[in-house]
Amino acid sequence: MGVVFNPQSGQPTFTSLERDLGDLPINTLAYDDLAGDLYAGTDFGPLVLRAGASEWALAGVGFPEALMVDLEIVPEQRILEAATHGLGIYYLRLPELR
């Protein structure tokens, strides 16, 4: 979900970002403020919804098909860190900003 808060009315407006996910469990999210990309940790690895895209895609290769319990972005280093349930911690270099 995307949300925009209207301070005048005091009401938030929610927008679905589900797109083509279907019935896929999302365990954690990380938003890349610099690129505008949204990363989702699933039971099968990380996905990304690129800024302006209409479909989710695999975030990268080499991640195990394991439950992702946490995603963190290190913006200065352009790295996405992904913690799994029982299979360790992995990282992915994010695309350089244009």
The first five atom37 places (N, CA, C, CB, O) and aatype in JSON, in Angstrom:
{
  "aatype": [12, 7, 19, 19, 13, 2, 14, 5, 15, 7, 5, 14, 16, 13, 16, 15, 10, 6, 1, 3, 10, 7, 3, 10, 14, 9, 2, 16, 10, 0, 18, 3, 3, 10, 0, 7, 3, 10, 18, 0, 7, 16, 3, 13, 7, 14, 10, 19, 10, 1, 0, 7, 0, 15, 6, 17, 0, 10, 0, 7, 19, 7, 13, 14, 6, 0, 10, 12, 19, 3, 10, 6, 9, 19, 14, 6, 5, 1, 9, 10, 6, 0, 0, 16, 8, 7, 10, 7, 9, 18, 18, 10, 1, 10, 14, 6, 10, 1],
  "atom_mask": [
    [1, 1, 1, 1, 1],
    [1, 1, 1, 0, 1],
    [1, 1, 1, 1, 1],
    [1, 1, 1, 1, 1],
    [1, 1, 1, 1, 1],
    [1, 1, 1, 1, 1],
    [1, 1, 1, 1, 1],
    [1, 1, 1, 1, 1],
    [1, 1, 1, 1, 1],
    [1, 1, 1, 0, 1],
    [1, 1, 1, 1, 1],
    [1, 1, 1, 1, 1],
    [1, 1, 1, 1, 1],
    [1, 1, 1, 1, 1],
    [1, 1, 1, 1, 1],
    [1, 1, 1, 1, 1],
    [1, 1, 1, 1, 1],
    [1, 1, 1, 1, 1],
    [1, 1, 1, 1, 1],
    [1, 1, 1, 1, 1],
    [1, 1, 1, 1, 1],
    [1, 1, 1, 0, 1],
    [1, 1, 1, 1, 1],
    [1, 1, 1, 1, 1],
    [1, 1, 1, 1, 1],
    [1, 1, 1, 1, 1],
    [1, 1, 1, 1, 1],
    [1, 1, 1, 1, 1],
    [1, 1, 1, 1, 1],
    [1, 1, 1, 1, 1],
    [1, 1, 1, 1, 1],
    [1, 1, 1, 1, 1],
    [1, 1, 1, 1, 1],
    [1, 1, 1, 1, 1],
    [1, 1, 1, 1, 1],
    [1, 1, 1, 0, 1],
    [1, 1, 1, 1, 1],
    [1, 1, 1, 1, 1],
    [1, 1, 1, 1, 1],
    [1, 1, 1, 1, 1],
    [1, 1, 1, 0, 1],
    [1, 1, 1, 1, 1],
    [1, 1, 1, 1, 1],
    [1, 1, 1, 1, 1],
    [1, 1, 1, 0, 1],
    [1, 1, 1, 1, 1],
    [1, 1, 1, 1, 1],
    [1, 1, 1, 1, 1],
    [1, 1, 1, 1, 1],
    [1, 1, 1, 1, 1],
    [1, 1, 1, 1, 1],
    [1, 1, 1, 0, 1],
    [1, 1, 1, 1, 1],
    [1, 1, 1, 1, 1],
    [1, 1, 1, 1, 1],
    [1, 1, 1, 1, 1],
    [1, 1, 1, 1, 1],
    [1, 1, 1, 1, 1],
    [1, 1, 1, 1, 1],
    [1, 1, 1, 0, 1],
    [1, 1, 1, 1, 1],
    [1, 1, 1, 0, 1],
    [1, 1, 1, 1, 1],
    [1, 1, 1, 1, 1],
    [1, 1, 1, 1, 1],
    [1, 1, 1, 1, 1],
    [1, 1, 1, 1, 1],
    [1, 1, 1, 1, 1],
    [1, 1, 1, 1, 1],
    [1, 1, 1, 1, 1],
    [1, 1, 1, 1, 1],
    [1, 1, 1, 1, 1],
    [1, 1, 1, 1, 1],
    [1, 1, 1, 1, 1],
    [1, 1, 1, 1, 1],
    [1, 1, 1, 1, 1],
    [1, 1, 1, 1, 1],
    [1, 1, 1, 1, 1],
    [1, 1, 1, 1, 1],
    [1, 1, 1, 1, 1],
    [1, 1, 1, 1, 1],
    [1, 1, 1, 1, 1],
    [1, 1, 1, 1, 1],
    [1, 1, 1, 1, 1],
    [1, 1, 1, 1, 1],
    [1, 1, 1, 0, 1],
    [1, 1, 1, 1, 1],
    [1, 1, 1, 0, 1],
    [1, 1, 1, 1, 1],
    [1, 1, 1, 1, 1],
    [1, 1, 1, 1, 1],
    [1, 1, 1, 1, 1],
    [1, 1, 1, 1, 1],
    [1, 1, 1, 1, 1],
    [1, 1, 1, 1, 1],
    [1, 1, 1, 1, 1],
    [1, 1, 1, 1, 1],
    [1, 1, 1, 1, 1]
  ],
  "atom_positions": [
    [[0.82, -1.17, 0.0], [0.0, 0.0, 0.0], [0.87, 1.24, 0.0], [-0.94, -0.01, 1.19], [1.87, 1.33, 0.72]],
    [[0.48, 2.17, -0.79], [1.05, 3.5, -0.72], [0.06, 4.35, 0.06], [0.0, 0.0, 0.0], [-1.15, 4.12, -0.01]],
    [[0.56, 5.32, 0.79], [-0.34, 6.15, 1.57], [0.1, 7.61, 1.47], [-0.39, 5.69, 3.05], [1.29, 7.92, 1.54]],
    [[-0.87, 8.49, 1.32], [-0.63, 9.93, 1.32], [-1.53, 10.52, 2.4], [-0.92, 10.58, -0.1], [-2.73, 10.27, 2.43]],
    [[-0.92, 11.31, 3.28], [-1.67, 11.92, 4.37], [-2.03, 13.36, 4.0], [-0.86, 11.88, 5.7], [-1.16, 14.14, 3.6]],
    [[-3.3, 13.71, 4.13], [-3.78, 15.06, 3.87], [-3.89, 15.78, 5.2], [-5.14, 15.04, 3.11], [-4.81, 15.49, 5.97]],
    [[-2.99, 16.72, 5.5], [-3.04, 17.39, 6.8], [-4.27, 18.28, 6.99], [-1.8, 18.22, 6.98], [-4.68, 18.52, 8.13]],
    [[-4.86, 18.75, 5.91], [-6.04, 19.6, 6.04], [-7.26, 18.82, 6.5], [-6.35, 20.29, 4.72], [-8.02, 19.27, 7.35]],
    [[-7.44, 17.61, 5.91], [-8.6, 16.8, 6.31], [-8.26, 15.86, 7.46], [-9.11, 16.0, 5.12], [-9.15, 15.34, 8.12]],
    [[-6.96, 15.64, 7.69], [-6.54, 14.7, 8.72], [-6.75, 13.25, 8.31], [0.0, 0.0, 0.0], [-6.72, 12.36, 9.16]],
    [[-6.95, 13.0, 7.01], [-7.24, 11.65, 6.52], [-6.13, 11.13, 5.6], [-8.58, 11.64, 5.78], [-5.6, 11.88, 4.78]],
    [[-5.79, 9.85, 5.74], [-4.85, 9.24, 4.79], [-5.62, 8.68, 3.58], [-4.02, 8.12, 5.48], [-6.79, 8.33, 3.7]],
    [[-4.95, 8.6, 2.45], [-5.5, 7.96, 1.26], [-4.57, 6.82, 0.89], [-5.66, 8.97, 0.07], [-3.39, 7.03, 0.64]],
    [[-5.1, 5.6, 0.86], [-4.3, 4.42, 0.57], [-4.46, 4.01, -0.89], [-4.7, 3.25, 1.49], [-5.54, 4.12, -1.47]],
    [[-3.36, 3.52, -1.48], [-3.36, 3.02, -2.85], [-2.71, 1.65, -2.86], [-2.6, 4.0, -3.81], [-1.63, 1.48, -2.31]],
    [[-3.36, 0.67, -3.45], [-2.81, -0.69, -3.51], [-1.6, -0.75, -4.43], [-3.89, -1.69, -3.99], [-1.61, -0.2, -5.54]],
    [[-0.55, -1.42, -3.96], [0.65, -1.66, -4.76], [0.78, -3.14, -5.08], [1.9, -1.14, -4.03], [1.86, -3.61, -5.47]],
    [[-0.31, -3.88, -4.91], [-0.29, -5.33, -5.11], [0.09, -5.7, -6.53], [-1.65, -5.93, -4.78], [0.87, -6.63, -6.75]],
    [[-0.44, -4.98, -7.5], [-0.19, -5.21, -8.92], [-0.4, -6.69, -9.26], [1.24, -4.77, -9.29], [-1.52, -7.18, -9.18]],
    [[0.67, -7.39, -9.64], [0.58, -8.77, -10.1], [1.06, -9.79, -9.06], [1.38, -8.94, -11.38], [1.43, -10.9, -9.43]],
    [[1.07, -9.44, -7.77], [1.58, -10.34, -6.74], [0.71, -11.58, -6.53], [1.71, -9.6, -5.44], [1.23, -12.65, -6.25]],
    [[-0.58, -11.44, -6.67], [-1.45, -12.59, -6.41], [-1.47, -12.92, -4.93], [0.0, 0.0, 0.0], [-1.47, -12.02, -4.08]],
    [[-1.48, -14.21, -4.61], [-1.56, -14.68, -3.23], [-0.17, -15.03, -2.72], [-2.5, -15.92, -3.13], [0.1, -16.17, -2.35]],
    [[0.72, -14.05, -2.68], [2.1, -14.25, -2.25], [2.31, -13.52, -0.92], [3.12, -13.73, -3.34], [2.06, -12.32, -0.83]],
    [[2.77, -14.25, 0.1], [2.96, -13.59, 1.4], [4.15, -12.62, 1.36], [3.17, -14.63, 2.51], [5.24, -12.97, 0.9]],
    [[3.92, -11.41, 1.86], [4.98, -10.41, 1.99], [5.3, -10.28, 3.47], [4.55, -9.01, 1.36], [4.42, -9.98, 4.27]],
    [[6.55, -10.52, 3.82], [6.96, -10.52, 5.23], [7.6, -9.23, 5.68], [7.9, -11.65, 5.48], [7.53, -8.87, 6.86]],
    [[8.23, -8.51, 4.75], [8.93, -7.28, 5.09], [9.07, -6.42, 3.85], [10.32, -7.58, 5.71], [9.08, -6.93, 2.73]],
    [[9.16, -5.11, 4.05], [9.31, -4.17, 2.94], [10.48, -3.24, 3.21], [8.01, -3.37, 2.73], [10.81, -2.95, 4.36]],
    [[11.1, -2.76, 2.14], [12.14, -1.73, 2.23], [11.96, -0.8, 1.05], [13.59, -2.35, 2.26], [11.8, -1.24, -0.09]],
    [[11.98, 0.49, 1.32], [11.78, 1.49, 0.27], [13.1, 2.22, 0.01], [10.67, 2.5, 0.66], [13.72, 2.74, 0.94]],
    [[13.51, 2.23, -1.24], [14.72, 2.94, -1.65], [14.34, 4.39, -1.92], [15.39, 2.26, -2.91], [13.84, 4.72, -3.0]],
    [[14.56, 5.25, -0.94], [14.19, 6.66, -1.07], [14.88, 7.34, -2.24], [14.52, 7.39, 0.2], [14.32, 8.25, -2.85]],
    [[16.1, 6.92, -2.54], [16.86, 7.59, -3.59], [16.37, 7.24, -4.99], [18.33, 7.23, -3.47], [16.32, 8.11, -5.86]],
    [[16.0, 5.98, -5.21], [15.56, 5.54, -6.55], [14.04, 5.48, -6.67], [16.15, 4.18, -6.87], [13.5, 5.49, -7.78]],
    [[13.33, 5.41, -5.53], [11.88, 5.28, -5.56], [11.41, 3.86, -5.78], [0.0, 0.0, 0.0], [10.25, 3.65, -6.13]],
    [[12.29, 2.87, -5.57], [11.94, 1.46, -5.75], [11.48, 0.86, -4.42], [13.15, 0.67, -6.31], [11.98, 1.24, -3.36]],
    [[10.53, -0.08, -4.48], [10.02, -0.76, -3.31], [10.42, -2.23, -3.37], [8.48, -0.61, -3.2], [10.16, -2.9, -4.37]],
    [[11.06, -2.73, -2.31], [11.5, -4.13, -2.23], [10.61, -4.87, -1.25], [12.99, -4.22, -1.8], [10.25, -4.34, -0.2]],
    [[10.25, -6.11, -1.59], [9.4, -6.94, -0.75], [10.1, -8.26, -0.47], [8.02, -7.19, -1.41], [10.56, -8.93, -1.39]],
    [[10.17, -8.63, 0.8], [10.73, -9.92, 1.19], [9.59, -10.92, 1.3], [0.0, 0.0, 0.0], [8.66, -10.73, 2.08]],
    [[9.66, -12.0, 0.52], [8.61, -13.01, 0.49], [9.12, -14.31, 1.11], [8.13, -13.26, -0.95], [10.23, -14.36, 1.63]],
    [[8.31, -15.33, 1.05], [8.73, -16.66, 1.49], [9.67, -17.3, 0.49], [7.51, -17.56, 1.71], [10.23, -18.37, 0.77]],
    [[9.86, -16.67, -0.67], [10.64, -17.27, -1.75], [11.77, -16.37, -2.23], [9.74, -17.61, -2.9], [12.37, -16.65, -3.27]],
    [[12.07, -15.31, -1.51], [13.12, -14.39, -1.9], [12.58, -12.99, -2.12], [0.0, 0.0, 0.0], [11.38, -12.75, -1.97]],
    [[13.46, -12.03, -2.48], [13.04, -10.64, -2.6], [12.55, -10.28, -4.0], [14.18, -9.73, -2.23], [13.04, -10.78, -5.01]],
    [[11.55, -9.39, -4.02], [11.01, -8.85, -5.26], [11.18, -7.34, -5.24], [9.5, -9.24, -5.45], [11.42, -6.75, -4.18]],
    [[11.07, -6.71, -6.41], [11.18, -5.26, -6.5], [10.09, -4.72, -7.4], [12.57, -4.84, -7.02], [9.76, -5.29, -8.44]],
    [[9.53, -3.6, -6.98], [8.61, -2.82, -7.82], [9.34, -1.53, -8.12], [7.19, -2.57, -7.12], [9.38, -0.62, -7.29]],
    [[9.92, -1.44, -9.3], [10.7, -0.27, -9.69], [9.79, 0.95, -9.82], [11.45, -0.53, -11.03], [8.61, 0.82, -10.15]],
    [[10.33, 2.11, -9.57], [9.58, 3.36, -9.69], [8.97, 3.45, -11.07], [10.48, 4.58, -9.41], [9.67, 3.34, -12.08]],
    [[7.65, 3.65, -11.12], [6.96, 3.78, -12.4], [6.58, 2.47, -13.06], [0.0, 0.0, 0.0], [5.88, 2.48, -14.08]],
    [[7.01, 1.32, -12.51], [6.71, 0.01, -13.09], [5.31, -0.43, -12.71], [7.74, -1.04, -12.64], [4.75, 0.01, -11.7]],
    [[4.74, -1.32, -13.52], [3.4, -1.83, -13.22], [3.44, -3.28, -12.76], [2.51, -1.69, -14.44], [2.4, -3.84, -12.4]],
    [[4.62, -3.91, -12.78], [4.75, -5.31, -12.37], [5.95, -5.48, -11.45], [4.88, -6.23, -13.6], [6.97, -4.81, -11.58]],
    [[5.79, -6.41, -10.51], [6.89, -6.8, -9.62], [7.86, -7.68, -10.4], [6.36, -7.54, -8.35], [7.46, -8.37, -11.35]],
    [[9.14, -7.67, -10.01], [10.17, -8.49, -10.66], [11.08, -9.06, -9.58], [10.98, -7.66, -11.7], [11.1, -8.58, -8.45]],
    [[11.84, -10.1, -9.94], [12.86, -10.6, -9.03], [13.86, -9.5, -8.76], [13.55, -11.87, -9.6], [14.26, -8.78, -9.68]],
    [[14.27, -9.36, -7.52], [15.2, -8.3, -7.16], [16.63, -8.64, -7.6], [15.17, -8.05, -5.66], [17.43, -7.73, -7.83]],
    [[16.94, -9.9, -7.72], [18.29, -10.32, -8.1], [18.4, -11.83, -8.08], [0.0, 0.0, 0.0], [17.43, -12.52, -7.77]],
    [[19.56, -12.32, -8.41], [19.8, -13.76, -8.4], [20.76, -14.11, -7.27], [20.38, -14.24, -9.77], [21.51, -13.26, -6.78]],
    [[20.72, -15.38, -6.85], [21.61, -15.85, -5.8], [20.98, -15.91, -4.42], [0.0, 0.0, 0.0], [21.58, -16.46, -3.5]],
    [[19.78, -15.37, -4.26], [19.1, -15.49, -2.98], [18.5, -16.89, -2.88], [18.0, -14.4, -2.83], [17.99, -17.41, -3.87]],
    [[18.54, -17.5, -1.69], [17.89, -18.79, -1.53], [16.37, -18.62, -1.53], [18.36, -19.48, -0.23], [15.86, -17.55, -1.2]],
    [[15.68, -19.66, -1.89], [14.22, -19.64, -1.78], [13.89, -19.91, -0.32], [13.53, -20.7, -2.74], [13.59, -21.03, 0.08]],
    [[13.94, -18.84, 0.46], [13.74, -18.95, 1.9], [12.95, -17.76, 2.39], [15.09, -19.04, 2.65], [12.91, -16.7, 1.76]],
    [[12.31, -17.94, 3.52], [11.53, -16.88, 4.15], [12.43, -15.7, 4.46], [10.85, -17.4, 5.42], [13.4, -15.82, 5.2]],
    [[12.09, -14.54, 3.89], [12.81, -13.3, 4.18], [12.15, -12.66, 5.4], [12.8, -12.32, 2.94], [10.95, -12.38, 5.39]],
    [[12.95, -12.42, 6.45], [12.38, -11.86, 7.67], [12.69, -10.38, 7.84], [12.89, -12.62, 8.86], [12.04, -9.7, 8.63]],
    [[13.68, -9.87, 7.1], [13.99, -8.45, 7.21], [14.75, -8.0, 5.97], [14.81, -8.15, 8.48], [15.59, -8.72, 5.44]],
    [[14.42, -6.8, 5.52], [15.14, -6.14, 4.43], [15.56, -4.77, 4.92], [14.25, -6.03, 3.13], [14.78, -4.05, 5.54]],
    [[16.79, -4.4, 4.64], [17.3, -3.07, 5.0], [18.09, -2.53, 3.82], [18.17, -3.12, 6.29], [18.82, -3.28, 3.17]],
    [[17.97, -1.25, 3.56], [18.74, -0.61, 2.5], [19.8, 0.27, 3.15], [17.82, 0.22, 1.56], [19.52, 1.04, 4.07]],
    [[21.04, 0.15, 2.65], [22.14, 1.01, 3.06], [22.36, 1.98, 1.89], [23.47, 0.17, 3.41], [23.09, 1.66, 0.96]],
    [[21.72, 3.16, 1.94], [21.7, 4.04, 0.78], [23.08, 4.52, 0.34], [20.84, 5.22, 1.06], [23.34, 4.62, -0.86]],
    [[23.97, 4.81, 1.29], [25.3, 5.32, 0.94], [26.1, 4.32, 0.11], [26.07, 5.68, 2.19], [26.91, 4.71, -0.73]],
    [[25.87, 3.04, 0.37], [26.62, 1.98, -0.32], [25.81, 1.33, -1.43], [27.06, 0.92, 0.67], [26.32, 0.46, -2.14]],
    [[24.53, 1.74, -1.59], [23.64, 1.15, -2.6], [23.57, -0.36, -2.44], [24.12, 1.52, -4.02], [23.81, -1.11, -3.39]],
    [[23.22, -0.8, -1.22], [23.13, -2.22, -0.89], [21.78, -2.51, -0.26], [24.28, -2.65, 0.06], [21.29, -1.74, 0.57]],
    [[21.18, -3.64, -0.66], [19.99, -4.18, -0.01], [20.44, -5.39, 0.8], [18.87, -4.56, -1.05], [20.98, -6.34, 0.23]],
    [[20.23, -5.36, 2.1], [20.56, -6.49, 2.97], [19.29, -7.27, 3.24], [21.21, -6.02, 4.31], [18.24, -6.69, 3.52]],
    [[19.38, -8.6, 3.16], [18.22, -9.46, 3.35], [18.55, -10.56, 4.36], [17.76, -10.08, 2.01], [19.48, -11.34, 4.16]],
    [[17.78, -10.6, 5.44], [17.95, -11.65, 6.45], [16.91, -12.73, 6.2], [17.82, -11.07, 7.9], [15.73, -12.44, 5.99]],
    [[17.36, -13.98, 6.23], [16.46, -15.11, 6.02], [16.21, -15.83, 7.34], [17.03, -16.09, 4.96], [16.91, -15.61, 8.33]],
    [[15.22, -16.69, 7.31], [14.94, -17.53, 8.48], [15.79, -18.8, 8.35], [13.39, -17.88, 8.58], [15.39, -19.75, 7.68]],
    [[16.95, -18.8, 9.0], [17.77, -20.0, 9.09], [18.8, -20.21, 7.98], [0.0, 0.0, 0.0], [19.57, -21.16, 8.06]],
    [[18.84, -19.36, 6.96], [19.82, -19.56, 5.88], [20.8, -18.39, 5.75], [19.11, -19.76, 4.57], [21.5, -18.3, 4.74]],
    [[20.86, -17.51, 6.74], [21.86, -16.46, 6.74], [21.36, -15.13, 6.23], [0.0, 0.0, 0.0], [20.17, -14.91, 6.02]],
    [[22.33, -14.23, 6.04], [22.07, -12.88, 5.57], [22.76, -12.7, 4.22], [22.56, -11.8, 6.6], [23.9, -13.12, 4.04]],
    [[22.05, -12.09, 3.3], [22.55, -11.89, 1.94], [22.48, -10.41, 1.61], [21.74, -12.73, 0.91], [21.75, -9.65, 2.24]],
    [[23.24, -10.02, 0.59], [23.13, -8.63, 0.14], [23.12, -8.57, -1.37], [24.27, -7.78, 0.69], [23.59, -9.48, -2.06]],
    [[22.57, -7.48, -1.86], [22.45, -7.24, -3.29], [22.86, -5.82, -3.56], [21.0, -7.51, -3.8], [22.38, -4.9, -2.9]],
    [[23.75, -5.62, -4.52], [24.11, -4.26, -4.92], [22.96, -3.68, -5.72], [25.45, -4.23, -5.75], [22.51, -4.27, -6.7]],
    [[22.49, -2.53, -5.29], [21.4, -1.85, -5.98], [21.92, -1.08, -7.19], [20.66, -0.9, -5.02], [23.09, -0.7, -7.22]],
    [[21.07, -0.85, -8.17], [21.51, -0.1, -9.35], [22.02, 1.29, -8.96], [20.35, 0.03, -10.36], [21.46, 1.95, -8.08]],
    [[23.08, 1.71, -9.62], [23.59, 3.06, -9.4], [22.55, 4.06, -9.88], [24.95, 3.27, -10.12], [21.83, 3.81, -10.84]],
    [[22.5, 5.19, -9.22], [21.54, 6.23, -9.6], [22.06, 6.98, -10.83], [21.3, 7.2, -8.43], [23.26, 7.22, -10.98]],
    [[21.12, 7.34, -11.69], [21.51, 8.03, -12.91], [21.57, 9.5, -12.71], [20.57, 7.72, -14.03], [21.89, 10.24, -13.65]]
  ]
}
